[in-house]
Amino acid sequence: MKMEKIVEVGVAVRNLESTSKKYVDILGATPSEIIPVDQYGNLCQMCRIVDVDLRLMEPTVDNDTAKLIEKRRGDWLSYIGFRVPDIDGAIAWMKQNNVKMIDETPRVEDGVKFAFVHPDSFRGMLFKLIEGEHKQRYLPEPPAHKAIPAPARVKRLYHIGVNITDLDAATRLYTDVLGTRPSAVQTIDMYDMKITMNRIGDVEFELLCPTREDGVIGKSIARLGEGMVHLAFLVPDIEATIAWLMKSEIRMIDETPRDPGIEPFLEAFTHPAGFNGIMYEFIQGEHHLFEQ
């Protein structure tokens, strides 16, 4: 069963109000009203960027999410949500492929049916299967959007960076179970890694596998383990985007664009401290790996 598209990214946050303001004012997100979700002990707000919702979740009780925020000393990327046409069929498909489920029967929230896949099945990645669409009331476009320079406005979510230790096994799992379209393996020497891009709709999972234990990805896995490490957004102009982020007092890893050697790519990473613990990548240019 192929997942239809990525529609939601869960983000656990220490402070909903300040985090939402950053995403609205700097990334151009459109916020929903804030909703208390008592059954999970959090406040929730959707921040829509083009057609994907960042679901910001601030704990209101001392639950596991609150403990992880404290342990990580900041916000963290929690899960990826896929739209599926039939939640019961999707659960059955996962079980048929020996994928462990947190929910073997769907949960229901505001008429939306959903179920979580256990992260053990995807080496640390938590997935949410979603049937239906939340009837969130999105607020009018904030005046702050007009301040964002057009060349720095996010065009869409481009890919999701995932640390893994076995590239072949992970690619097979994503392809066979999630129905992704994989690219050929690429070696990126500047990061000491091999990658495959695995597409669902117009968003890709970038599976990152170290070629050296002391390389960038090897050190990342030693520190964070396997799982989701960053989100990448497509922008019209990388230099204008860097200038806008720095003007907005976002700490950068890259104050000038990097060229990873995949034409016609240019990229820049924010420091995790820039967005309260989460690293974002901004990309100018779309690769053509699937045309090779």
Phi, psi and omega in degrees: 000125179274131172292137186290308179192164174274123184241348188208141172233121179278132180231114177279127187232149178283321183224108185297316185297311183289323179292314178302319181299320178298314182294325179286308187288327188256319182263353177079025179289152174256118186272153171265176170294157178273133184236129172283130178245088188296327184294338178249359178067044178212164166264141185232140172216133174273134172241103186275125174245104185062264182233016178238134179264127165274114181269101181278130185231114177255119180297141175248357176227170181276076182254188183297323179298315179299320180295321179291322176301317180293318181296318182277349180060040177164183180292161178207152178282121190265309186203166173244132181252127178256140169277133178232150182286335186212107186294321180294321177294323180293319177296316179299322179296316179299313181295324177299329180263021176060031176269128181286133180252142166285320181243112176270348168234145187293147166273163179227133177217116180054037178084354179267131177264139180206161178209145180260139173270136183293134182296340178298332183284337181235037172050051174100352179270125176263123180245147178239124177265128190232124172249121182103182183223133178297139179266054179291145174265109180276142183283160176301155181304123183294146177303333182299335180300327183292340180279343183284122179300139182306318180293347182253004183281131182297130179273321178183166168291129187258308175207170180239120181277128183229120174286131175218162181250346179228098187295316182296314182295318180294318179297318178298318182296313180295321181290311186287324186263315183270346179077028180287161173256112185271150172271173170293157178290134176241142174255125180249099187296326185294339178249005181051055183210161168247148180222154158233146173260132186234105194268135168233117186063237178248016179241144184240147165270120177266102180276120189250116183238127183290146170259350176216141179295330182262014176276182184301311183285323177301316178293323179297316179294321178298327183273317189249344186082185177281158178129188186288132183238336178199162170247143179242134179245142176273132179229157181291323188217113186290323180292320177294325179292315178300316180299319179294316180296318180292322175298327179276009176064034173269125180291134184248144163283320183244112175268353170228152185294148171263152172243105183281000178088013174249102183295144355257055188279138160225146186213162174207142180250140168277152172288143178309328180295338182296324179238049170062029176118352183250135179265133176240148176244141177238134190232134170250125179098141180251130182288168182235038183296330183278355178263359183272000000 
